[in-house]
Amino acid sequence: MNSLLTRCPVCNGPFHAERLACEACSSTLEGRFSLDWLGRLNRDQLEFVKLMIKNRGNINGVASELKVAYNTARSRLDDIVAALGYGVPPVIDRTDRREVLDRIAAGELSVEDAMVLLRR
C-alpha cells in the first residue's frame, strides 16, 4: 500500500479523500473527506511525527535516529507546530533565566523546551 499523499505533486495544493474502502469486507464510502491535520503536513513532516511517537516524544531520540543535531530536530518540530497553526514558543531573553525556572516549576514549560529557550 502506498503512503498517504497530503499535497498535490503537480501544484502543491491540498488533497482530500473522495473514497474510503474497508480492507476486511471491501465496503466503500464515497464523499468528500478532509485529511484534517494530516493534510497540513508534508511527507517529511509526517515521517517526523511517526518518529516522535516511536520515541515517545523524546526529541533527542528522534535526533539520534535522524542523525541530526538536537537543534535541527527541534527546528523541524517547530516547523510542524507552525504548519498545524500553533504558535512556536517565544524566544526568552538570556538574562531572564529565573522566569524560565519559574515557568518550569509552574508546569507551564517542559524542561526540554526550557533548555531550547536558554540556549538561544
DAVENTA-V291148 format. One record per pair of residues at least 12 apart in sequence whose ideal C-beta (glycine too) atoms are under 10 Angstrom apart, sorted by the first residue. I is the first residue (numbers start at 0). GAP is how many residues later the second one is. Records with the same first field share a line. If there is no record, write none. Layout:
# DAVENTA-V291148
I=GAP  GAP
This chain:
# DAVENTA-V291148
0=22
2=40  43  44
3=13  31  34  35  37  39  42
4=30  34  37  38  41
5=29  31  32  33  34  35  36  37  39  40
6=28  32  33  34  35  36
11=30
13=20  21  25  26
14=19  20  23  24
15=15  16  17  18  19  23
16=12  13  14  15  16  17  18  22
17=12  13  14  15
18=12  13  14
19=13
36=12  43  46  47  48
37=46
39=40  42  43  44  45
40=38  39  42  43
41=37  38  41
43=32  35  36
44=31  32  34  35  38  39
45=34
46=19
47=14  18  25  28  29  31  32
48=13  28  31  35
49=12
50=12  13  14  15  22  25
51=21  24  25  28
56=53  55
57=54
58=12  14  15  17  18  53  54  56  57
59=13  14  52
60=12
61=12  14  15
62=13  14
69=42  45  46  49
70=45  48  49
73=38  39  41  42  45
74=13  41
76=39
77=38
88=20  21  24  25  27  28
89=27
90=25  26  29
91=17  22  24  25  26  28
92=24  27
93=23  24  25  26
95=21  22
96=17  20  21
98=18
99=13  14  15  17  18
100=13  17
102=14
